[in-house]
C-alpha cells in the first residue's frame, strides 16, 4: 500500500502495460515501494479485459488493446506542460540513489522553462556516447550537471517527462503495433522538435533491469520476483538465460 507523506505532491506515473503483464506491473511497482517507500507516484495502469481489484496508489483505466490509443487515452485531459513520471513495466528498479532522485523530483516542478521537457537520471547505453548528446548542459539547484539528448534515445527508461513529449511521440506511431519490440525502430524515425529539450544526468544514479525478452522473463527479473516472494506470471515456464541490466554504479554492489 502506498502511503503519501504529509503535504507531498502526488505525481501521475503513466504505465505502459497490458493484461498479460499484470504480475510484471505488480513487480515493477513493488520495487518502487521497496526502494522508495514514500515515493510520490500515483500509477495510472491500463487494462483491457482483466478488471483489477482497486488498490491504493493505483488508478486502473480501461483502454483499447493497441499501444498507441492506450497511451493517448491515459494522457487525455492532461495539460501538455504537466510533468509526469513515465514508467513502462518492462523496466524495473534494481538500485536508486534515493537522496539524489528526491531532489530531482522537487526540482523539476520549479522549472519555468517549458522547453525543458525531460529529465532522466539513469545514464547508460547510447547516452554514454557523445554522438547522442548535444554540447548543451543544464544545472540543477544543487549544481548537478545534466546533458542534453539529441533525440528520443532511452525514452523507454523510467524518467520525468512533460505530457507533450509522450503525446507527440505516440501521435506519430502507427495505430497498430504488432510487436512492442518494433517501437524502438519506429521511435528512431520520429524527429524531435527543438522545443522538446530532454536531459540526462551526467552521472548515473539508478540501475534498471529489463523484465522480459521475446515474451519470456529475463533471468534477472525471474530471480527478483522469486527473491521478493511474488507470484510468477501464469504463462511463465522457464526464464530466459538473458540478463539485461541498464546503468552501472561504480564500487557498489546492487542486488538484482
C-alpha positions in Angstrom: 0.0 0.0 0.0 1.3 3.5 -0.9 1.3 6.0 2.0 1.9 9.5 0.8 3.9 11.8 3.1 2.0 14.8 4.5 1.9 17.7 2.1 3.6 15.7 -0.6 3.0 16.5 -4.3 1.4 13.5 -6.0 2.9 12.8 -9.4 1.0 10.9 -12.1 3.0 7.8 -13.1 2.0 6.6 -16.6 2.5 2.9 -17.1 2.7 1.1 -20.4 1.4 -2.5 -19.9 -1.4 -4.9 -20.9 -3.4 -7.6 -19.2 -0.9 -10.4 -19.8 1.7 -8.5 -17.9 -0.2 -7.8 -14.7 2.2 -9.6 -12.5 5.1 -7.8 -14.2 3.4 -4.5 -13.4 3.0 -5.5 -9.8 6.7 -6.4 -9.6 7.7 -3.0 -11.1 5.6 -1.1 -8.6 6.7 -3.3 -5.7 10.3 -2.3 -6.4 9.4 1.4 -6.1 7.6 0.6 -2.8 10.7 -1.2 -1.5 13.4 1.2 -2.7 11.4 4.4 -2.2 8.7 3.7 0.4 7.4 7.3 0.4 7.5 7.8 -3.3 5.0 10.4 -4.7 3.7 8.3 -7.6 0.1 7.6 -8.4 0.3 4.8 -11.0 -2.1 5.0 -14.0 -2.3 1.5 -15.3 -4.2 0.4 -18.4 -6.2 -2.8 -18.7 -8.3 -4.3 -21.4 -10.5 -7.2 -20.1 -8.8 -8.3 -16.9 -10.7 -6.0 -14.4 -8.4 -5.4 -11.5 -9.1 -5.1 -7.8 -8.9 -1.4 -6.6 -5.7 -0.8 -4.8 -4.2 2.2 -3.0 -1.8 4.2 -5.1 -3.2 2.9 -8.4 -5.8 4.1 -10.9 -6.8 1.5 -13.5 -8.0 2.8 -16.8 -9.8 0.5 -19.4 -8.1 1.1 -22.7 -8.1 -0.4 -26.2 -5.7 -3.3 -27.0 -3.4 -1.4 -29.2 -0.5 0.6 -27.7 -0.9 4.0 -29.4 -4.6 4.5 -28.3 -3.7 3.1 -24.9 -1.1 5.8 -24.2 -3.2 8.6 -25.8 -6.2 7.6 -23.6 -4.0 7.7 -20.4 -2.9 11.2 -21.4 -6.4 12.5 -22.1 -7.3 15.7 -20.3 -3.7 16.3 -19.1 -2.0 19.6 -19.9 0.9 19.4 -22.4 3.3 21.0 -19.9 2.4 18.9 -16.9 5.3 16.8 -15.5 4.6 13.1 -15.3 6.7 10.0 -14.5 6.9 7.6 -17.4 7.4 4.0 -16.4 6.8 1.1 -18.7 6.6 -2.2 -16.8 9.3 -3.9 -19.0 11.8 -2.0 -16.8 12.1 -2.3 -13.0 14.3 -0.7 -10.4 17.3 -2.5 -9.1 19.1 0.4 -7.4 18.2 4.0 -6.8 20.3 6.9 -5.4 17.3 8.0 -3.4 18.7 11.2 -2.0 19.6 12.5 -5.5 16.3 11.4 -7.1 14.3 13.0 -4.3 16.0 16.3 -5.1 15.3 15.9 -8.8 11.6 15.2 -8.0 11.3 18.6 -6.2 13.5 20.4 -8.7 11.6 19.6 -12.0 8.5 21.2 -10.7 10.3 24.5 -10.3 11.4 24.6 -13.9 9.6 27.6 -15.6 11.1 26.9 -19.0 8.6 24.6 -20.6 11.1 23.7 -23.3 12.9 21.7 -20.7 10.8 18.6 -21.2 12.5 15.5 -19.8 14.9 14.6 -17.0 16.4 11.1 -17.0 18.6 10.0 -14.0 19.9 6.7 -15.5 22.7 7.3 -17.9 23.5 4.2 -19.9 24.0 2.6 -23.3 24.0 5.1 -26.2 23.6 8.1 -23.8 27.2 7.4 -22.8 28.3 8.3 -26.3 28.9 11.9 -27.4 27.1 11.3 -30.8 23.8 11.0 -29.0 24.2 14.3 -27.0 24.4 17.9 -27.8 27.0 20.2 -26.3 24.4 21.9 -24.1 24.2 21.4 -20.4 21.8 22.2 -17.6 22.5 22.7 -13.9 20.0 22.0 -11.1 19.7 23.9 -7.8 22.5 21.8 -6.3 25.0 22.3 -9.1 24.5 18.8 -10.6 25.1 18.6 -14.4 22.6 17.3 -17.0 23.5 16.7 -20.6 21.1 17.4 -23.4 20.0 14.4 -25.5 19.8 14.7 -29.3 16.7 12.5 -29.9 14.4 10.2 -28.1 17.1 7.6 -27.2 16.3 5.7 -24.0 12.8 7.1 -23.9 11.7 3.7 -22.5 13.7 4.0 -19.3 11.7 5.5 -16.4 12.0 9.2 -16.3 10.3 12.6 -15.7 8.8 14.0 -18.9 6.2 16.6 -19.8 3.0 15.2 -21.2 3.7 16.8 -24.6 6.7 14.5 -25.2 4.7 11.3 -24.9 1.8 12.7 -26.8 4.0 13.9 -29.6 5.9 10.6 -29.9 2.8 8.3 -29.8 0.8 10.6 -32.1 3.4 9.7 -34.8 3.3 6.0 -34.2 1.1 3.8 -36.4 -2.4 2.9 -35.0 -1.4 -0.7 -34.7 1.9 -2.0 -33.5 2.0 -5.8 -33.8 5.0 -6.3 -31.5 6.3 -3.9 -28.8 9.9 -4.5 -29.8 9.3 -2.6 -33.1 8.7 0.6 -31.1 12.4 1.2 -31.0 12.7 1.3 -34.7 9.6 3.4 -35.1 10.8 5.8 -32.3 14.1 6.4 -34.1 12.2 7.8 -37.1 10.4 10.4 -35.1 12.2 13.8 -35.4 12.4 15.5 -32.0 11.4 19.2 -32.2 13.8 21.7 -30.7 11.1 22.6 -28.1 11.4 19.1 -26.6 14.7 19.5 -24.7 15.5 16.2 -23.0 18.3 15.8 -20.5 20.2 13.0 -18.7 22.2 13.3 -15.5 25.9 13.4 -16.3 26.5 10.8 -13.6 24.3 7.7 -13.3 22.0 7.5 -10.3 19.9 4.4 -10.9 20.1 0.8 -12.2 17.2 -0.8 -14.0 16.5 -4.4 -15.1 14.6 -5.4 -18.2 11.6 -7.6 -17.3 11.2 -9.7 -20.5 12.9 -10.7 -23.7 10.9 -12.1 -26.6 7.9 -12.7 -24.3 9.9 -14.6 -21.7 11.1 -13.4 -18.3 14.7 -12.4 -18.2 16.9 -14.3 -15.8 17.3 -11.2 -13.6 13.6 -10.4 -13.5 12.7 -14.0 -12.6 15.3 -14.0 -9.8 13.9 -10.7 -8.5 10.3 -11.9 -8.5 11.3 -15.1 -6.6 13.5 -13.2 -4.2 10.7 -10.8 -3.4 8.3 -13.7 -2.9 5.9 -12.5 -5.5 3.8 -14.5 -7.9 5.2 -15.5 -11.3 3.1 -14.9 -14.4 0.7 -17.7 -15.3 2.4 -18.0 -18.7 5.9 -18.5 -17.2 7.6 -21.8 -17.9 11.3 -21.2 -17.7 13.3 -17.9 -17.6 15.5 -16.8 -20.5 19.2 -17.1 -20.0 19.5 -13.4 -20.9 20.4 -11.0 -18.1 19.6 -7.4 -19.1 20.8 -4.6 -16.7 20.9 -0.9 -17.5 23.1 1.5 -15.7 26.3 1.0 -13.7 27.1 2.2 -10.2 30.9 2.1 -9.5 32.2 0.5 -6.3 28.7 -0.5 -5.2 27.1 -3.9 -5.0 23.5 -4.0 -6.1 21.0 -6.8 -5.5 19.3 -7.7 -8.8 
